[in-house]
Amino acid sequence: MVKVTGESLIKPAETVIPFWIPLIFALTLILKLHSILPMTIFATEVQYSLIKILLFTLLEDLSLFATVLLLCLLLGRIRFLSSFLIAVLLSLYVADTLLIRSLFSRLTIKQLYRYADELPAVMTFLTWWHLPVLIIVVSLIWRTRKMKVRFRKGRPAIIFSSLLIAALPWVLSGLYTWDPVIDYAFCNVLRINSKVAVFPGVSTRNLQQTETEFTDLAQELAQNPGQRIGITPHGQELHQQGGENNLKPNFIIVLSESLSRIDSKRSGGLYNRLPLIDDVASQGITLTNVIANGSNTSEALVSLLTGEEPYPTRMTEDSLKVRFPPLGCEQGADNLVCQAKKNGYRTIFISNAPLEFQQNRSWLTGIGFDRVEGGESEFFEAQPKASFGAAPDQFLFDRALSVIERQAQPFFLVLMTISLHRPYLVPEDAERISGIDFHNLLHYVDQTTHGFWEQLSQSGFFANGRLVLVGDHRRMTPLEPLELQETGVDSLGRVFGCVVGKGIPADRFVHTPLNLNDLMNILWVDLSGGDVDYTALDRFNKGVILGMGFPFTTHLLNIDLAQIQVRIPGRKPQLISLNRRIAPSRFADDPQMQQVVAYMILNAGRLERLQREHDESLKKNK
């Protein structure tokens, strides 16, 4: 029996805890169940029943509650320590639930460390309803601060029962292999953090073993880390021809925030929320099978501009300069920016987003851009602000048009938008078509992007220019019920992509599986005057370039848990944990997956070596 009472005498056989502890758990668990119930369509993917998922969630959260109860009972006499630990654990539980609800992401100690210096930017993820919820919870705690929960059992019995309940998920996880998607979505905040702590990156032994077993692939990656396809002899001949054909085309790359395939009917999505952008795509080639390499904008920048895979390593810091040490053109870097400069292009990067976030500005400068302008510039600072505390996208496109007008030499221009970023603040002058701000912002991005294309057309840009429009990552929202029902986990990582302009045939579709670093290979050859048939892009996939005999894509689903989704045509997406246990030998009965896993291990190992060398050089220069 459990009783809730006010202050009174405590009987010796009873165990007493503050009422606000189970109150917070109950409220948060209700919020969590409300958030995850729509995601139980995952059951169709991994053959879990709804009852199993609910029991899994309740068991995980009861385990966390039992842990708090143990802290309360065992450290009760050390009031400051017990109160501090309980407050930290409850705060993690509540914050983790809010992250699941808003971003389908989990809260880890690594994330707290990683974004500690970026708190103002992180705070922009908070939406208006978080404040009243916080006020209500604090008010309830204050009103019930003197109330107690009494268990009519002695302290030893409660401690023993709590130990059993707290340990149960850990014991079961050792006995059974849970599906990684289910485990990621529904295990409690302590267990999700234990996974991060236990498996930090690829082991040295498995890396060395992979280098020995896959010698050809290791040598290919060592000699050709960006998986460049090179320039065909025919392409060189085309570039050497005289007349108008010898004019180098100008390039504009729009890396569009959260532009997802799911919202584009033309590219194969379920919804028709981007009709005007679909109209732009109809003027050229629609890329229906583009998969983001990573899950955030920084990882998209790295993949698209340098060809690097954003695989997890033991590096804990998340700034671009540390995680992906920038190599400049003078150091012989083989990135897209240096390739453009080598071929006579002026290279420009403009974004309305704040580029100081994660040291993006210094990284962009480091890889060779002639000009870098971000949201902190005088022009953007003077504009009204919306999502992420940045000027809306219309001002970015206006700025780009004014810069283009002044360019005399061929230019390579990269634009990075921000308006479709959470917390989805609609610009004041934007047209509202719905009571849902996210839908209003999709409409705004659809209109402004189409307007930019129209202005480029009117200016004559496409007579000798190409526009590449691609999403940086799938939007930061949980998969929608219809999306889960129709496509399930295959929706993860899918972004919109199209190419329009000079030499690009209209109203065509290309279904080749492409990561952003595969798209980088296409542009690398095109910038070099090479022969690129945009209607036949199979040869640009990394699997084909490396001689693996089949195309594939990878998508970093979660860096802290090192979860990577692998797609091979004709097969269901497979989730791989790139941790210390991973080795190609675990896939001995699957030769294709064995090669992909070897590719991931070798790339992660090479990236970690670069990080160590960069760190050592910084220490020497101090």
Secondary structure, DSSP 8 states (H G I E B T S, - for coil): -EEEE-S----TT-EEEETHHHHHHHHHHHHHHHHHGGGGGHHHHHT--HHHHHHHHHHHHHHHHHHHHHHHHHSTTSHHHHHHHHHHHHHHHHHHHHHHHHHS----HHHHHHTGGGHHHHHTT--TTHHHHHHHHHHHHHHTTT-EEEESS-HHHHHHHHHHHHHHHHHHHHHS---HHHHHHHS-HHHHHHHHHH--S--HHHHHHHHHHTHHHHHHHHH-TT------HHHHHHHH--GGGGS--EEEEEEETT-BGGG-TTTT-S----HHHHHHHHTSEEES-EE-SSSSHHHHHHHHHH-------S-----HHHHS----GGGT--SHHHHHHHTT-EEEEEESS-TTGGGHHHHHHHTT-SEEE-TTSHHHHTS---GGG---HHHHHHHHHHHHHT--S-EEEEEE--TTSTT----TTS---SS-HHHHHHHHHHHHHHHHHHHHHHHTGGGSEEEEEEESSS-SS---HHHHHHTGGGGTTEE-EEEEETT--SSEEE---EEHHHHHHHHHHHHTT----TT--GGGSHHHHTT-SS--EEEEEETTTTEEEEE-TTS--EEEE-STT--GGGGTT-HHHHHHHHHHHHHHHHHHHHHHHHHHHHHHH-
